[in-house]
Amino acid sequence: MTMPDPTDFEAELVAQRSYLMRFARLQLRNETWAEDAVSETLLAALARPQAFGGRAQLKTWLVGILKHKIIDALRARGREVCVDGASADDDEDPLAHMAFQADGHFAELPADWGDPERELDNRQFLAVLEACTDRLPPVQGRLFLMREWLELSSEEICNELGLSATNLYVQLHRARLRLRECLEIHWFAGKPVA
């Protein structure tokens, strides 16, 4: 395993900083905390460049480090993390019509998604998924990423953000519906992301 050229490696790290900051801001909702998490991520990468080894994309490796830094920050700061006030009592969900009929059947059958596992290896699909996730309302995007990407339990998320389980499930349901709609439009129907 060869060590990356230090100058090139540092330049590649700097190139990933804005992506890492965007994700950290979404999760932590505090510019200073996000900056700290990203700085710690980049310092960890600089301290052990041999750990990268090129087995994955640099971005993937850095996101893995950032994931742990965000979890540490969330746990360290406890309830200081704030959510911008969405609740289960919000007005009717504009996407509710696309989910189910009164008898529990789909109102409209979802598009055939083929083999989703195979699609995860497709870089274009991952770019579309990332764009769709970025389009989620901030609260829903954050909760969805905490649950699915950071793999925090529902109980941990509720404790961290002071949410009820019902509110969390409603917000996650809404996020999944929006992601489904976005992926059907921009990937499975073959249309490019605008």
GROMACS elastic network, one bead per residue, 0.5 to 0.9 nm:
[ bonds ]
;  ai    aj funct       b0    kb
    1    50     6  0.80718   500
    1    53     6  0.62347   500
    1    54     6  0.84745   500
    2    50     6  0.76872   500
    2    53     6  0.69958   500
    2    54     6  0.88181   500
    3     6     6  0.82336   500
    3    49     6  0.69794   500
    3    50     6  0.56194   500
    3    52     6  0.86994   500
    3    53     6  0.71035   500
    4     7     6  0.85297   500
    4     8     6  0.73242   500
    4     9     6  0.59877   500
    4    49     6  0.69523   500
    4    50     6  0.74518   500
    4    52     6  0.86169   500
    4    53     6  0.78635   500
    4    54     6  0.86502   500
    5     8     6  0.53722   500
    5     9     6  0.58444   500
    5    10     6  0.85221   500
    6     9     6  0.50078   500
    6    10     6  0.60363   500
    6    11     6  0.85649   500
    6    46     6  0.86330   500
    6    49     6  0.83283   500
    7    10     6  0.52796   500
    7    11     6  0.63011   500
    7    12     6  0.87155   500
    8    11     6  0.50952   500
    8    12     6  0.61748   500
    8    13     6  0.86378   500
    9    12     6  0.51013   500
    9    13     6  0.62218   500
    9    14     6  0.87034   500
    9    46     6  0.83103   500
    9    49     6  0.79666   500
   10    13     6  0.50269   500
   10    14     6  0.62200   500
   10    15     6  0.86373   500
   10    46     6  0.74220   500
   11    14     6  0.51117   500
   11    15     6  0.62375   500
   11    16     6  0.88930   500
   12    15     6  0.50311   500
   12    16     6  0.65546   500
   12    58     6  0.79973   500
   13    16     6  0.52914   500
   13    17     6  0.65485   500
   13    42     6  0.68315   500
   13    45     6  0.81607   500
   13    46     6  0.84794   500
   13    58     6  0.80512   500
   13    59     6  0.84990   500
   13    62     6  0.84130   500
   14    17     6  0.52297   500
   14    18     6  0.81300   500
   14    42     6  0.83515   500
   15    18     6  0.71714   500
   15    19     6  0.83910   500
   16    19     6  0.55454   500
   16    20     6  0.63368   500
   16    21     6  0.87448   500
   16    58     6  0.85102   500
   16    59     6  0.66446   500
   16    62     6  0.83004   500
   17    20     6  0.51018   500
   17    21     6  0.60270   500
   17    22     6  0.86230   500
   17    38     6  0.72532   500
   17    39     6  0.87681   500
   17    42     6  0.81218   500
   18    21     6  0.50139   500
   18    22     6  0.61799   500
   18    23     6  0.87494   500
   19    22     6  0.52354   500
   19    23     6  0.64993   500
   19    24     6  0.87206   500
   19    59     6  0.87718   500
   20    23     6  0.53040   500
   20    24     6  0.61162   500
   20    25     6  0.85805   500
   20    34     6  0.88075   500
   20    38     6  0.63131   500
   20    41     6  0.89291   500
   20    59     6  0.86809   500
   20    62     6  0.80425   500
   20    63     6  0.70512   500
   20    66     6  0.74740   500
   21    24     6  0.50183   500
   21    25     6  0.59430   500
   21    26     6  0.84850   500
   21    31     6  0.87417   500
   21    34     6  0.63319   500
   21    35     6  0.67647   500
   21    37     6  0.84990   500
   21    38     6  0.62508   500
   22    25     6  0.52725   500
   22    26     6  0.63147   500
   22    27     6  0.88465   500
   22    34     6  0.84609   500
   23    26     6  0.51623   500
   23    27     6  0.64041   500
   23    28     6  0.86626   500
   23    34     6  0.83805   500
   24    27     6  0.51951   500
   24    28     6  0.58892   500
   24    29     6  0.78614   500
   24    30     6  0.86634   500
   24    31     6  0.85500   500
   24    33     6  0.81132   500
   24    35     6  0.77459   500
   24    37     6  0.70407   500
   24    38     6  0.70927   500
   24    66     6  0.78431   500
   24    67     6  0.87099   500
   24    70     6  0.69487   500
   25    28     6  0.52746   500
   25    29     6  0.51249   500
   25    30     6  0.62097   500
   25    31     6  0.62154   500
   25    32     6  0.89790   500
   25    33     6  0.80061   500
   25    34     6  0.52065   500
   25    35     6  0.81840   500
   26    29     6  0.57212   500
   26    30     6  0.85461   500
   26    34     6  0.85376   500
   26   138     6  0.70299   500
   26   139     6  0.85684   500
   26   141     6  0.76617   500
   26   142     6  0.58656   500
   27    30     6  0.85512   500
   27    34     6  0.80963   500
   27    70     6  0.74393   500
   27    74     6  0.87226   500
   27    81     6  0.89552   500
   27   141     6  0.86436   500
   27   142     6  0.54692   500
   27   143     6  0.81732   500
   27   145     6  0.77830   500
   27   146     6  0.73164   500
   28    31     6  0.78762   500
   28    33     6  0.65457   500
   28    34     6  0.60910   500
   28    70     6  0.73307   500
   28    73     6  0.79347   500
   28    74     6  0.72222   500
   28    81     6  0.64638   500
   28    82     6  0.82153   500
   28   142     6  0.86320   500
   29    33     6  0.79488   500
   29    34     6  0.75392   500
   29    81     6  0.68478   500
   29    82     6  0.69067   500
   29    83     6  0.79256   500
   30    33     6  0.53745   500
   30    34     6  0.60659   500
   30    35     6  0.85438   500
   30    81     6  0.78507   500
   30    82     6  0.87657   500
   31    34     6  0.51166   500
   31    35     6  0.60419   500
   31    36     6  0.85685   500
   32    35     6  0.50711   500
   32    36     6  0.61467   500
   32    37     6  0.86695   500
   33    36     6  0.50217   500
   33    37     6  0.61921   500
   33    38     6  0.86463   500
   33    70     6  0.87972   500
   33    73     6  0.73717   500
   34    37     6  0.51429   500
   34    38     6  0.61787   500
   34    39     6  0.84506   500
   34    70     6  0.80534   500
   34    73     6  0.88902   500
   35    38     6  0.52190   500
   35    39     6  0.59365   500
   35    40     6  0.84583   500
   36    39     6  0.50790   500
   36    40     6  0.60306   500
   36    41     6  0.84868   500
   36    69     6  0.88747   500
   36    73     6  0.88885   500
   37    40     6  0.51616   500
   37    41     6  0.61407   500
   37    42     6  0.87282   500
   37    66     6  0.67038   500
   37    69     6  0.54918   500
   37    70     6  0.61777   500
   37    72     6  0.88485   500
   37    73     6  0.72848   500
   38    42     6  0.61784   500
   38    43     6  0.85103   500
   38    66     6  0.65934   500
   38    69     6  0.79238   500
   38    70     6  0.87678   500
   39    42     6  0.51626   500
   39    43     6  0.60348   500
   39    44     6  0.84802   500
   40    43     6  0.50533   500
   40    44     6  0.60232   500
   40    45     6  0.85553   500
   40    65     6  0.89401   500
   40    66     6  0.81141   500
   40    69     6  0.72383   500
   41    44     6  0.51654   500
   41    45     6  0.62676   500
   41    46     6  0.86881   500
   41    62     6  0.68751   500
   41    63     6  0.84471   500
   41    65     6  0.58523   500
   41    66     6  0.54492   500
   41    68     6  0.88830   500
   41    69     6  0.68667   500
   42    45     6  0.50199   500
   42    46     6  0.61198   500
   42    47     6  0.85182   500
   42    62     6  0.76604   500
   42    65     6  0.87306   500
   42    66     6  0.86576   500
   43    47     6  0.59841   500
   43    48     6  0.86584   500
   44    47     6  0.50721   500
   44    48     6  0.63681   500
   44    49     6  0.84482   500
   44    65     6  0.79124   500
   45    48     6  0.53932   500
   45    49     6  0.56369   500
   45    50     6  0.88453   500
   45    51     6  0.79539   500
   45    52     6  0.77933   500
   45    61     6  0.88824   500
   45    62     6  0.73065   500
   45    65     6  0.81283   500
   46    49     6  0.55729   500
   47    50     6  0.88027   500
   48    51     6  0.55376   500
   48    52     6  0.76296   500
   49    52     6  0.55518   500
   49    53     6  0.74808   500
   50    53     6  0.55874   500
   51    54     6  0.87010   500
   52    55     6  0.70068   500
   52    56     6  0.77338   500
   52    57     6  0.88446   500
   52    58     6  0.73233   500
   52    61     6  0.68796   500
   52    62     6  0.89047   500
   53    56     6  0.79784   500
   54    57     6  0.66542   500
   54    58     6  0.72264   500
   55    58     6  0.87978   500
   55    61     6  0.88862   500
   56    59     6  0.82484   500
   56    60     6  0.64513   500
   56    61     6  0.64708   500
   57    60     6  0.52249   500
   57    61     6  0.63764   500
   57    62     6  0.87227   500
   58    61     6  0.51090   500
   58    62     6  0.61270   500
   58    63     6  0.85376   500
   59    62     6  0.51563   500
   59    63     6  0.60662   500
   59    64     6  0.85970   500
   60    63     6  0.51450   500
   60    64     6  0.62652   500
   60    65     6  0.88555   500
   61    64     6  0.51631   500
   61    65     6  0.65735   500
   61    66     6  0.87735   500
   62    65     6  0.51168   500
   62    66     6  0.60964   500
   62    67     6  0.85409   500
   63    67     6  0.59552   500
   63    68     6  0.87861   500
   64    67     6  0.51852   500
   64    68     6  0.68688   500
   65    68     6  0.54995   500
   65    69     6  0.64948   500
   65    70     6  0.88790   500
   66    70     6  0.60660   500
   66    71     6  0.85395   500
   67    70     6  0.52694   500
   67    71     6  0.63128   500
   67    72     6  0.86840   500
   67   149     6  0.81676   500
   67   150     6  0.61623   500
   68    71     6  0.50908   500
   68    72     6  0.61202   500
   68    73     6  0.85683   500
   68   150     6  0.80966   500
   69    72     6  0.50582   500
   69    73     6  0.61466   500
   69    74     6  0.86452   500
   70    74     6  0.60710   500
   70    75     6  0.85233   500
   70   150     6  0.84630   500
   71    74     6  0.50953   500
   71    75     6  0.61576   500
   71    76     6  0.84815   500
   71   146     6  0.89546   500
   71   150     6  0.73802   500
   71   152     6  0.84165   500
   72    75     6  0.52131   500
   72    76     6  0.60025   500
   72    77     6  0.85520   500
   73    76     6  0.50428   500
   73    77     6  0.60107   500
   73    78     6  0.83109   500
   74    77     6  0.53495   500
   74    78     6  0.58539   500
   74    79     6  0.82845   500
   74    80     6  0.86042   500
   74    81     6  0.72522   500
   74   160     6  0.70631   500
   75    78     6  0.52318   500
   75    79     6  0.87251   500
   75   160     6  0.74471   500
   77    80     6  0.56140   500
   77    81     6  0.69185   500
   77   160     6  0.86278   500
   78    81     6  0.67359   500
   78   159     6  0.80794   500
   78   160     6  0.55106   500
   78   161     6  0.79433   500
   79    82     6  0.72829   500
   79   159     6  0.75893   500
   79   160     6  0.53304   500
   79   161     6  0.58629   500
   79   162     6  0.68837   500
   80   160     6  0.83082   500
   80   161     6  0.81675   500
   81   160     6  0.72366   500
   81   161     6  0.63874   500
   82    85     6  0.84576   500
   82   161     6  0.64605   500
   82   162     6  0.86742   500
   83    86     6  0.74226   500
   83   138     6  0.89011   500
   83   139     6  0.64712   500
   83   142     6  0.89786   500
   83   161     6  0.68347   500
   83   162     6  0.88578   500
   84   138     6  0.83381   500
   84   139     6  0.68152   500
   85   139     6  0.83844   500
   86    89     6  0.81689   500
   86    90     6  0.67599   500
   86   139     6  0.70831   500
   86   140     6  0.88792   500
   86   167     6  0.86498   500
   86   171     6  0.84136   500
   87    90     6  0.55955   500
   87   163     6  0.86209   500
   87   167     6  0.60002   500
   87   168     6  0.86574   500
   87   170     6  0.85315   500
   87   171     6  0.80036   500
   88    91     6  0.86378   500
   88   166     6  0.72135   500
   88   168     6  0.81245   500
   88   169     6  0.88813   500
   88   170     6  0.62252   500
   88   171     6  0.73835   500
   89    92     6  0.83640   500
   89   167     6  0.84163   500
   90    93     6  0.77116   500
   91    94     6  0.85702   500
   92    95     6  0.86426   500
   92    96     6  0.76347   500
   93    96     6  0.53216   500
   93    97     6  0.83300   500
   93   174     6  0.75473   500
   94    97     6  0.70856   500
   94    98     6  0.88388   500
   95    98     6  0.56922   500
   95    99     6  0.72718   500
   95   174     6  0.73350   500
   95   177     6  0.69237   500
   95   178     6  0.72749   500
   95   181     6  0.89903   500
   96    99     6  0.55836   500
   96   100     6  0.76905   500
   96   174     6  0.81643   500
   96   177     6  0.83606   500
   97   100     6  0.70741   500
   97   101     6  0.81522   500
   97   107     6  0.73047   500
   98   101     6  0.86748   500
   98   106     6  0.77743   500
   98   107     6  0.58995   500
   98   108     6  0.65887   500
   98   177     6  0.80580   500
   98   181     6  0.87651   500
   99   105     6  0.85118   500
   99   106     6  0.59236   500
   99   107     6  0.58267   500
   99   108     6  0.74506   500
   99   177     6  0.74623   500
  100   103     6  0.77524   500
  100   104     6  0.55412   500
  100   105     6  0.54544   500
  100   108     6  0.77344   500
  101   104     6  0.53320   500
  101   105     6  0.54827   500
  101   106     6  0.60095   500
  101   107     6  0.50238   500
  101   108     6  0.87877   500
  102   105     6  0.75316   500
  102   107     6  0.88219   500
  103   106     6  0.88602   500
  104   107     6  0.84921   500
  105   108     6  0.84909   500
  105   109     6  0.87541   500
  106   109     6  0.56636   500
  106   110     6  0.79668   500
  109   112     6  0.87924   500
  110   113     6  0.81827   500
  110   180     6  0.84501   500
  110   181     6  0.89677   500
  110   184     6  0.79969   500
  111   114     6  0.89557   500
  111   184     6  0.65829   500
  111   188     6  0.71075   500
  111   189     6  0.79621   500
  112   115     6  0.89993   500
  112   188     6  0.76340   500
  113   116     6  0.63930   500
  113   184     6  0.82770   500
  113   188     6  0.64127   500
  114   118     6  0.87232   500
  114   119     6  0.86169   500
  114   188     6  0.88174   500
  115   118     6  0.55305   500
  115   119     6  0.65832   500
  116   120     6  0.65321   500
  117   120     6  0.54492   500
  117   121     6  0.75267   500
  118   121     6  0.57249   500
  118   122     6  0.73146   500
  119   122     6  0.51474   500
  119   123     6  0.84086   500
  119   124     6  0.88695   500
  119   125     6  0.63081   500
  119   126     6  0.81180   500
  120   123     6  0.75427   500
  120   125     6  0.67464   500
  120   126     6  0.65318   500
  121   124     6  0.89564   500
  121   125     6  0.80056   500
  121   126     6  0.79545   500
  122   125     6  0.53182   500
  122   126     6  0.64880   500
  122   127     6  0.88717   500
  123   126     6  0.50595   500
  123   127     6  0.62561   500
  123   128     6  0.87330   500
  124   127     6  0.50654   500
  124   128     6  0.63123   500
  124   129     6  0.86181   500
  125   128     6  0.50695   500
  125   129     6  0.60617   500
  125   130     6  0.85129   500
  125   187     6  0.70185   500
  126   130     6  0.60310   500
  126   131     6  0.85141   500
  127   130     6  0.50893   500
  127   131     6  0.61744   500
  127   132     6  0.86201   500
  128   132     6  0.60924   500
  128   133     6  0.85193   500
  128   182     6  0.87898   500
  128   183     6  0.73528   500
  128   186     6  0.70567   500
  128   187     6  0.69003   500
  128   192     6  0.84977   500
  128   193     6  0.67497   500
  129   132     6  0.50737   500
  129   133     6  0.60971   500
  129   134     6  0.85576   500
  129   179     6  0.80102   500
  129   182     6  0.84844   500
  129   183     6  0.69162   500
  129   187     6  0.85698   500
  130   133     6  0.50408   500
  130   134     6  0.61165   500
  130   135     6  0.86871   500
  131   134     6  0.50417   500
  131   135     6  0.63610   500
  131   193     6  0.77430   500
  132   135     6  0.51168   500
  132   136     6  0.67718   500
  132   178     6  0.82633   500
  132   179     6  0.60873   500
  132   180     6  0.89985   500
  132   182     6  0.58441   500
  132   183     6  0.69324   500
  132   186     6  0.85000   500
  132   193     6  0.86472   500
  133   136     6  0.54237   500
  133   137     6  0.89068   500
  133   141     6  0.62888   500
  133   144     6  0.86790   500
  133   145     6  0.84941   500
  133   175     6  0.86278   500
  133   178     6  0.88398   500
  133   179     6  0.67124   500
  133   182     6  0.88322   500
  134   137     6  0.81168   500
  134   138     6  0.83104   500
  134   141     6  0.70711   500
  135   138     6  0.82972   500
  135   141     6  0.79658   500
  135   178     6  0.88335   500
  135   179     6  0.86942   500
  135   182     6  0.87280   500
  136   139     6  0.80629   500
  136   140     6  0.61972   500
  136   141     6  0.50999   500
  136   142     6  0.86797   500
  136   175     6  0.66841   500
  136   178     6  0.70228   500
  136   179     6  0.75523   500
  137   140     6  0.54331   500
  137   141     6  0.59132   500
  137   142     6  0.84819   500
  137   175     6  0.80882   500
  138   141     6  0.51065   500
  138   142     6  0.60244   500
  138   143     6  0.85831   500
  139   142     6  0.52009   500
  139   143     6  0.61704   500
  139   144     6  0.84744   500
  139   171     6  0.78925   500
  140   143     6  0.52030   500
  140   144     6  0.59101   500
  140   145     6  0.84613   500
  140   171     6  0.56935   500
  140   172     6  0.64788   500
  140   173     6  0.89911   500
  140   174     6  0.73102   500
  140   175     6  0.53627   500
  140   176     6  0.89283   500
  141   144     6  0.51648   500
  141   145     6  0.61005   500
  141   146     6  0.84968   500
  141   172     6  0.86700   500
  141   175     6  0.67361   500
  142   145     6  0.52562   500
  142   146     6  0.60764   500
  142   147     6  0.86202   500
  143   146     6  0.50489   500
  143   147     6  0.61724   500
  143   148     6  0.84948   500
  143   157     6  0.77067   500
  143   168     6  0.75909   500
  143   171     6  0.74467   500
  143   172     6  0.67221   500
  143   175     6  0.84417   500
  144   147     6  0.52442   500
  144   148     6  0.58728   500
  144   149     6  0.76161   500
  144   171     6  0.81727   500
  144   172     6  0.58517   500
  144   175     6  0.65824   500
  144   176     6  0.78917   500
  145   148     6  0.51757   500
  145   150     6  0.62773   500
  145   151     6  0.80324   500
  146   149     6  0.58036   500
  146   151     6  0.62472   500
  146   152     6  0.59034   500
  146   153     6  0.85563   500
  146   157     6  0.72519   500
  147   150     6  0.59820   500
  147   152     6  0.51292   500
  147   153     6  0.64770   500
  147   154     6  0.69394   500
  147   157     6  0.75274   500
  147   172     6  0.85245   500
  148   151     6  0.51138   500
  148   152     6  0.75536   500
  149   152     6  0.81166   500
  152   155     6  0.80909   500
  152   156     6  0.60671   500
  152   157     6  0.64529   500
  153   156     6  0.51377   500
  153   157     6  0.63410   500
  153   158     6  0.86560   500
  154   157     6  0.51489   500
  154   158     6  0.61223   500
  154   159     6  0.85258   500
  154   165     6  0.72734   500
  154   168     6  0.76028   500
  154   169     6  0.85650   500
  155   158     6  0.51501   500
  155   159     6  0.60725   500
  155   160     6  0.85038   500
  155   165     6  0.75793   500
  156   159     6  0.51070   500
  156   160     6  0.59747   500
  156   161     6  0.85382   500
  157   160     6  0.50836   500
  157   161     6  0.60533   500
  157   162     6  0.80300   500
  157   163     6  0.76795   500
  157   168     6  0.81520   500
  158   161     6  0.53649   500
  158   162     6  0.53545   500
  158   164     6  0.60726   500
  158   165     6  0.64458   500
  158   167     6  0.89296   500
  158   168     6  0.70654   500
  159   162     6  0.52966   500
  159   163     6  0.69173   500
  159   164     6  0.86258   500
  160   163     6  0.80553   500
  163   166     6  0.81536   500
  163   167     6  0.63105   500
  163   168     6  0.64459   500
  164   167     6  0.52314   500
  164   168     6  0.63099   500
  164   169     6  0.87283   500
  165   168     6  0.50800   500
  165   169     6  0.61770   500
  165   170     6  0.86146   500
  166   169     6  0.52073   500
  166   170     6  0.61681   500
  166   171     6  0.86318   500
  167   170     6  0.51495   500
  167   171     6  0.61656   500
  167   172     6  0.85654   500
  168   171     6  0.52170   500
  168   172     6  0.60850   500
  168   173     6  0.84975   500
  169   172     6  0.50562   500
  169   173     6  0.59597   500
  169   174     6  0.85345   500
  170   173     6  0.51027   500
  170   174     6  0.62367   500
  170   175     6  0.86604   500
  171   174     6  0.51144   500
  171   175     6  0.61638   500
  171   176     6  0.86575   500
  172   175     6  0.50074   500
  172   176     6  0.61376   500
  172   177     6  0.85939   500
  173   176     6  0.51962   500
  173   177     6  0.62384   500
  173   178     6  0.86931   500
  174   177     6  0.51344   500
  174   178     6  0.62403   500
  174   179     6  0.86297   500
  175   178     6  0.51614   500
  175   179     6  0.61330   500
  175   180     6  0.85358   500
  176   179     6  0.50246   500
  176   180     6  0.59953   500
  176   181     6  0.85381   500
  177   180     6  0.50691   500
  177   181     6  0.61989   500
  177   182     6  0.86244   500
  178   181     6  0.51162   500
  178   182     6  0.61195   500
  178   183     6  0.85525   500
  179   182     6  0.50673   500
  179   183     6  0.59841   500
  179   184     6  0.83979   500
  180   183     6  0.52458   500
  180   184     6  0.60479   500
  180   185     6  0.85835   500
  181   184     6  0.51956   500
  181   185     6  0.62292   500
  181   186     6  0.85767   500
  182   185     6  0.51988   500
  182   186     6  0.58992   500
  182   187     6  0.79187   500
  182   193     6  0.89916   500
  183   186     6  0.51891   500
  183   187     6  0.51460   500
  183   188     6  0.63131   500
  183   189     6  0.82460   500
  184   187     6  0.57236   500
  184   189     6  0.57193   500
  184   190     6  0.84067   500
  184   191     6  0.89365   500
  185   188     6  0.64898   500
  185   189     6  0.54162   500
  185   190     6  0.73973   500
  185   191     6  0.63610   500
  185   192     6  0.84600   500
  185   193     6  0.84294   500
  186   189     6  0.63266   500
  186   190     6  0.62357   500
  186   192     6  0.54422   500
  186   193     6  0.53050   500
  186   194     6  0.83026   500
  187   190     6  0.50826   500
  187   191     6  0.61390   500
  187   192     6  0.70865   500
  187   193     6  0.79449   500
  188   191     6  0.77619   500
  191   194     6  0.87499   500
